[in-house]
Amino acid sequence: MISIIKRLSPLFFLFIFLNNVNAQVVGKQFPSMNTSTADGNEVDLPKDTKGKYTLLGLAFSKKSEGDLNTWMEPVFWKFINKPEGQVNQLFGNDSYDVNAYFVPMFTGIKTAATKTAKKKAAKKMDPRLLPSILFYKGKLKPYKEALDFQKKDIPYFFVLDKNGKIVYATSGRYSDTKMEKFEEIVSE
């Protein structure tokens, strides 16, 4: 029994630590972030999202982009896809009126790759998902400090209330449990 506790203790404390890290930003206003779509339309976060709950996924490394991508399809089908004339709630998301954005962050010398990334996204991505991809080009430090980014190789997710205040934060790959938490918050 003691050996099991010894093996579980580091995992337990890591779990508590990671949850406390996310909890540190809950209740804070999301910092202002100027982004743009692949076709160049500017979106100022959180200013342009006010009035709706907003799900934001941020990635600032190639490895974290991979985990960010695990969220795209489930978020698309749950929050973004709006089938025309569909009344059946089993298949549609008519009950959700939320913003959902994925934001690859180009910082430092990687800012030069922003234009190429936009062109690549415009060619390869589903056009229905493209308006939900926002590109940030600039400094990382202000966001790293304000949003308590601990690791560069994982994406960070935030749910903002209708005024741009962070009401939930998590990180990492997609999971049904995390999606259920998002749904619970935006259904209130």
WODAWO-V547467 format. One record per residue. D_LAST is the distance of its C-alpha to the last C-alpha in Angstrom with 2 decimals. Layout:
D_LAST
D_LAST
This chain:
42.39
42.96
43.29
39.87
38.32
40.23
38.93
35.30
35.34
35.26
32.37
30.43
31.10
30.25
26.84
26.26
27.64
25.46
22.26
23.57
24.42
20.87
19.71
22.25
20.43
16.92
16.65
19.31
19.40
19.98
23.71
25.07
26.15
28.28
27.99
29.36
29.02
31.95
33.43
33.37
30.55
29.24
25.59
25.00
22.07
19.83
21.43
21.18
17.50
16.34
14.03
11.86
10.13
13.24
14.49
18.06
20.74
23.96
27.34
30.62
33.13
34.41
33.47
29.85
29.70
30.47
27.45
25.29
26.61
25.34
21.79
22.84
23.25
20.11
17.93
20.07
19.65
15.90
14.86
18.14
20.35
20.20
23.03
24.88
24.91
22.84
21.11
20.70
17.19
19.05
20.44
18.32
15.03
14.81
11.11
10.44
11.64
11.97
15.16
16.71
20.02
22.66
25.11
28.55
30.11
33.84
35.50
39.11
41.65
39.00
38.12
41.15
39.47
36.51
38.35
39.50
36.02
34.68
37.58
37.10
33.39
34.28
36.89
35.22
31.49
29.93
29.86
26.34
25.08
27.39
25.33
22.70
25.48
26.20
29.33
29.80
33.41
34.41
34.41
32.40
33.18
30.83
27.79
29.19
29.47
26.24
24.05
26.22
27.40
29.59
30.95
31.89
31.86
28.15
25.28
22.46
18.81
16.33
12.75
12.94
10.59
11.66
14.77
15.91
15.27
14.96
11.97
13.27
16.77
18.84
22.06
24.36
24.54
21.83
20.76
18.63
17.22
16.08
14.60
12.65
11.26
10.37
8.73
6.69
5.66
5.49
3.81
0.00
